């Protein structure tokens, strides 16, 4: 039987899912908080939900995490994961601790089309965009490893998010937008949009859309001090 992965849902979509299963409206809020405030992966642990409802949810849905293919820890505490997706493609996720903050770099695509000369990902063909749940799943793997649940606790280890892993985020606009909106939701992962930075090589038509629909911080990677050099090392500059 096909099971719906609840991490793929926005809150509105989770509400509709519950409505379709004749569950009360408040059930979506409970499930959302268990997934994104407490990091639960099992319905059995959702102790304010009746046993019959938990059994129903277990029959028709799941709460997934991507698999970890490899993890490397450096001397300065930086951690890098090679994460395997359901179709066996892999992306990188990195956690960088710095004094009073911890930054997670998330990937948005498998491969990339931009061919920036300094970037290894640019040597790989673009395979596909990540779904919003796959973007969020990377962050949840980091929080699992760091034991950084519940999300609202003091002295969180994950304080900042940067969309600057594999891929160009603005070429996967809708899924990146939906992922960031889940990460910044006050009733869930609760990471302020001021602490989330979308890093782009400069996909100009999408920048205004990002401001209107996402509202996170924006970083434009220049990589050069003049236009001629940027044309050479960042080919998207010519467009």
C-alpha positions in Angstrom: 0.0 0.0 0.0 1.3 3.5 -0.9 2.0 5.6 2.1 2.0 9.4 1.9 5.2 11.0 3.3 4.0 13.8 5.6 7.3 15.6 5.3 6.3 16.5 1.8 3.3 18.5 3.0 2.9 22.2 3.8 0.8 22.8 6.9 -2.2 23.6 4.6 -1.7 20.3 2.7 -1.5 18.4 6.0 -4.8 20.0 7.1 -6.4 18.8 3.8 -4.9 15.4 4.3 -6.5 15.1 7.8 -9.8 16.4 6.5 -9.8 13.8 3.7 -9.3 11.1 6.4 -12.2 12.5 8.5 -9.8 13.6 11.2 -10.6 16.8 13.2 -8.9 20.0 12.1 -6.8 20.3 15.2 -5.2 16.9 14.5 -3.0 18.5 11.8 -1.6 21.0 14.3 -0.7 18.1 16.7 1.0 16.1 14.0 2.9 19.1 12.7 4.2 19.9 16.1 5.3 16.4 16.8 7.2 16.2 13.5 8.8 19.7 13.5 9.0 20.7 17.1 10.0 17.3 18.5 11.5 15.5 15.5 9.4 12.4 15.9 9.7 9.7 13.2 7.1 7.4 14.7 3.4 7.9 15.3 3.5 5.6 18.3 5.2 8.4 20.3 2.5 11.0 19.6 1.0 10.6 23.1 -1.8 13.2 22.8 -3.3 11.4 19.8 -5.6 8.4 20.3 -4.3 4.9 19.6 -6.8 4.3 16.8 -5.8 7.5 15.0 -2.1 6.6 15.4 -2.7 3.2 13.9 -4.6 4.8 11.0 -1.8 7.2 10.4 0.7 4.4 10.5 -1.3 2.5 7.9 -1.6 5.3 5.4 1.4 7.6 6.0 5.0 7.9 7.2 7.5 10.4 8.4 10.7 9.9 6.4 14.4 10.8 6.7 16.8 10.4 3.8 19.5 7.8 4.3 23.1 8.7 5.3 25.7 7.3 2.9 28.7 8.8 4.6 29.5 11.3 7.4 32.8 13.1 7.9 33.8 15.2 10.9 36.7 17.6 10.8 38.9 18.8 13.6 37.1 22.1 13.9 33.7 20.4 14.4 32.4 20.8 10.9 30.3 17.8 9.8 29.6 16.8 6.2 27.0 14.3 5.2 26.5 12.5 1.9 22.8 11.9 1.9 21.1 9.3 -0.2 17.6 10.1 -1.5 14.9 7.6 -2.3 16.0 7.2 -5.9 19.6 6.6 -4.7 20.9 9.9 -6.0 23.1 11.7 -3.4 23.5 15.3 -2.2 25.8 17.0 0.4 24.7 18.7 3.6 27.2 20.5 5.9 27.0 21.7 9.5 29.5 24.5 10.5 29.7 25.4 14.2 31.0 28.9 14.9 31.1 30.3 18.5 27.5 31.2 19.3 25.9 29.9 16.1 25.6 26.8 14.0 25.0 27.0 10.3 23.6 24.3 8.1 24.2 24.4 4.3 21.5 22.6 2.4 21.4 21.4 -1.2 18.6 22.2 -3.6 19.4 20.1 -6.7 21.1 16.9 -7.7 23.8 18.3 -9.9 23.7 21.8 -11.4 23.5 23.5 -14.8 25.6 26.6 -14.1 29.1 25.2 -14.8 30.9 27.7 -12.5 34.6 26.9 -13.0 35.5 26.7 -9.3 32.6 24.4 -8.3 32.8 20.6 -8.4 29.0 20.3 -8.6 29.2 22.3 -11.9 31.1 19.3 -13.4 28.0 17.1 -12.9 25.0 17.2 -15.1 21.7 18.4 -13.5 19.8 15.2 -12.6 16.7 16.7 -10.9 15.4 19.2 -8.4 14.9 18.2 -4.8 11.4 18.2 -3.5 10.7 20.4 -0.5 10.6 17.4 1.8 14.0 16.3 0.7 15.4 19.8 1.5 13.7 19.8 4.9 14.9 16.2 5.5 18.5 17.3 5.3 18.0 19.7 8.1 16.2 17.1 10.2 19.1 14.7 9.8 21.5 17.3 11.2 19.2 18.1 14.1 18.8 14.3 14.8 22.6 13.9 14.9 23.1 17.0 17.1 20.2 16.0 19.4 18.8 19.5 18.7 15.2 18.7 19.6 12.8 20.2 20.6 13.1 23.0 18.1 12.1 25.7 20.6 14.7 25.0 23.2 17.3 27.5 24.4 20.9 27.2 23.1 20.0 25.6 19.9 22.9 24.1 18.0 21.3 24.9 14.6 20.7 28.6 14.4 21.2 29.5 10.8 20.4 28.0 7.4 22.1 28.7 4.1 20.8 27.4 0.8 24.2 27.1 -0.8 24.8 23.4 -1.1 24.6 21.5 -4.4 22.6 23.3 -7.1 21.2 26.8 -7.8 18.2 27.4 -5.4 16.4 29.8 -7.7 16.3 27.2 -10.4 14.2 25.1 -8.0 12.2 28.0 -6.8 8.9 26.4 -5.7 10.4 23.6 -3.7 13.0 25.9 -2.1 10.3 28.4 -1.2 8.1 25.7 0.3 11.0 24.2 2.3 12.0 27.6 3.7 8.4 28.4 4.7 8.3 25.1 6.7 11.7 25.8 8.3 10.6 29.3 9.4 7.1 28.3 10.6 6.8 29.4 14.3 4.7 26.3 15.1 7.4 24.0 13.9 11.1 24.3 13.2 10.9 28.0 14.1 14.1 29.3 12.4 13.7 33.0 11.8 13.8 34.1 8.1 16.5 36.6 9.2 18.6 33.5 10.0 17.9 31.8 6.6 20.0 32.9 3.6 19.3 32.0 0.0 22.5 32.1 -1.9 22.2 32.5 -5.6 24.6 33.0 -8.5 22.3 35.7 -9.8 19.1 34.3 -11.4 17.7 37.9 -11.8 14.1 37.2 -12.8 13.6 35.0 -9.7 15.1 37.5 -7.2 12.1 39.7 -6.9 9.9 36.6 -6.6 12.1 35.4 -3.7 11.5 38.7 -2.0 7.8 38.6 -2.4 7.2 34.9 -1.7 10.0 33.7 0.6 11.3 36.8 2.5 14.5 35.2 3.7 17.9 36.9 3.5 19.5 36.9 0.1 23.2 36.5 -0.9 24.4 37.0 -4.4 27.7 35.1 -5.1 29.8 37.5 -7.2 33.1 35.5 -7.1 34.9 38.3 -9.0 35.7 42.0 -8.7 34.9 42.8 -12.3 32.4 41.8 -15.0 34.9 40.3 -17.4 36.3 37.9 -14.8 32.8 37.0 -13.6 31.8 36.2 -17.2 34.7 33.8 -17.3 34.2 31.9 -14.0 30.4 32.2 -13.6 28.8 31.8 -17.1 25.3 32.7 -15.9 26.7 36.3 -15.6 26.5 36.6 -19.4 22.7 36.2 -19.2 
